[in-house]
């Protein structure tokens, strides 16, 4: 029992350090992905520590009591402070959150494939198929033109991940009357700085060309991407008509009404300068660009969404964790300022106690706030 209590205490200390101390190392940046992606782990450790302390007290195991009590005390603080802070953030954003959802779904990933999902081919490259999953909207279309649509672009540093990562948000959107298309795109090393945006454009073009088939309004499509997917969503939306970034398959129109960017890279220079995992960022961007900034300056410049900001772009929502140590929140601030100068409708929200992948679990308060922010943004910029 003493050994278990001490180990539990050490885990609680580690979680506390990772959540509170911005140690600039690649290891701590990666650790925050796990802690913030399942922040409710603090509640689990709180209950475990308190229960073990009571059990140890009955057995008069003094060392175990002390270690378990330290665990419970640390986790009480690390559960309560983020909850209070995020509750205030929700109030400031005009969003309602539910502690019941936090307790019921806090550790739920919600990544099961929806029963009504259909896999379709949206493009072919050299005989290889690029797939998407179509998730039909629930309920009747709000207008005669059809349902609004969301094209979801997954993250993974341009080299991992798949369309199934869009299922949790996909269900959230379909429950609100959106048709959702979660897409695959070519990944490194079989892709480059042009193919990613080109694949995303091809998916949008496929949806637009088949709008009647899916019952969607072709003029009411939102691109939603997370991390590397956020970067690709912005690139695809901001380079509409740019011959440097053609769609993978020819489509007459690949424009969208709005873009939702969750913790995506907007400027490679700033990301490299302020990330606490610069080695990861340097390696990922070198692989994506096909060289370093010095080796490929034109590609480096052209691949930052910030450099494509101009008047007339789609309305853009950026959501970023204030404690994101992989892609720094300064990325959202820079984009926000550039969009403001260009007169593009936009909104930027930075969430406290949230890091990269904060929305990995469905019930945590940061994810609930993000959902409320999306709803307000979509209503404000509805077609």
Secondary structure, DSSP 4 states (H G I P E B T S, - for coil): -HHHHHHHHHHHHHHHHHHH----SHHHHHHHHHHHHTTTHHHHHHHHHHHHHHHHHHTT-HHHHHHHHHHHHHHHHHHHHHHHHHHHHHHHHT----HHHHHHHTT----SPPTT-EEEEEEEETTEEEEEEEEPPSS--SSTT-EEEEEEE--STTTS--GGGGHHHHHHHHTTT-EEEEE----TTS--TTHHHHHHHHHHHHHHHTHHHHTEEEEEEEEEEETHHHHHHHHHHHTTT-GGG--SS--S----SEEEEES--S-HHHHHHH-TTHHHHHHHHHHHHTS-TTT-HHHHHHT-GGGG--TTPPEEEEEEETT-SSS-THHHHHHHHHHHHHT--EEEEEETT--TTGGGSSSSHHHHHHHHHHHHHHHHT--
